[in-house]
């Protein structure tokens, strides 16, 4: 994309500080996701660095954070187990290619089919998953977790929520960053024995280098990685586009969804060639970025740069950050992410809206897969919408001149209302002429056209002459193309069938 100075340098201080906070929060998660996948921690850390830096330049949403994620990590487990790291890198590169193609065919436009109730369910489920992910760090049965951890987490939350209210100094430094610095200093000074970042896994001590996956270039290899790449591309784009929508709302700005698809693809290709795993947008870290004052591309870029500098050059210091500090930050993210209005509005919102939201939450939390939850929510919302639109169609019978009956059709005729459309006519009402007024109706699909054919042919079978009037141009096009009631041969077949 073209360089936009305002997207990079309009908020230098805020973007710099927020980038530092995000980098600190990314480290334990990148290590954890690497462990889930079954690869060395550096694979997730290198991926997070590469994706952050690349997406800051080519992505369609300034201020959004992309890196290695749990949703993507879970999809790679079997590939790594069965074929090894090299195949994972190849699948990551192919994932990027598929995402770039998706951007060019404008997949981002599909976001308009995601209702607000699905978005709310997505946000609430994500908040619950973020909170649940912190519970192991609060489990007293795990080595290194003691009552001191609870005190530190409580102190961290106190700093995060109370520091901004201190006059003059409250806006100087992001409270999540202060929380991490303060708790780390306390833990080091008093030599408090609690779980720290260093306990999560070994940090790399070298910079990532360009490499080509060492795998056979054959159709057999393609068939191995293609199913994984398709799944990774779909889940990655869905999570990224949903996250972009949420950040759009938080910042009251708009973003280029198709540009984001292409950007995610380029970033994953870069990650694959630098020894990293596939990733996508992270709504939790994106919210940390926004809450810490980040708005521009610089915050995303610096998140990646700070991440690499800290793990490679400041590893000895970084290892001493207590996990309790990062848990406090992520609990803040969880609380801030959850849509509390959705609970308060349960009584005011329609039942169908609440059901869609709740089902989305349940499916996501039960499967730990955001894509499944969003898909379930979208399908359920579509069913409710189709059912509602089907009820808006009515057929009114009116007496005409002499032995004539006029039926006036009002509303939308499609697969969900086609049966109601047919049942609304009295075929035993023996009249010589039937007029069906379609001036206030619209026919949407071949199921609706088939229903119209059925009505016309049934009346003709009863000896009535049928006339259709008022059909709008769009409906006439589909009726003329797929309708058979004016085709003598087809009518004869249908009549014979009865």
Secondary structure, 3 states (H helix, E strand, C coil): CCCCHHHHHCCHHHHHHHHHHHHHHHHHHHHHHHHHHCCCHHHHHHHHHHHHHHHHHHCCCCCCCEECCHHHHHHHHHHHHHHCHHHHHHHHHHHHHHHHHHHHCCHHHHHHHCCHHHHHHHHHHHHHHHHHHHHHHHCCCCCCCCHHHHHHHHHHHHHHHHHHHCCCCCCCCCHHHHHHHHHHHHHHHCCCCCCEHHHHCCCCCCCCCCCCCCCCCCHHHHHHHHHHHHHHHHHHHHHHHHHHHHHHHHHCCCCCHHHHHHHHHHHHHHHHHCCCCCCEECHHHHHHHHHCCCCCHHHHHHHHHHHHHHHHHCHHHHCCCEHHHHHHHHHHHHHHHCCHHHHHCCCCCCHHHHHHHHHHHHHHHHHCCHHHHHHHHHHHHHHHHHHHHHHCCEEEEEECCCCEEEEEEEEEECCCCHHHHHHCCCCCCCCCEEEEEEEEEEECCHHHHHHHHHHHHHHHHCCCEEEEECCCHHHHHHHHHHCCCCCHHHHHHHHHHC
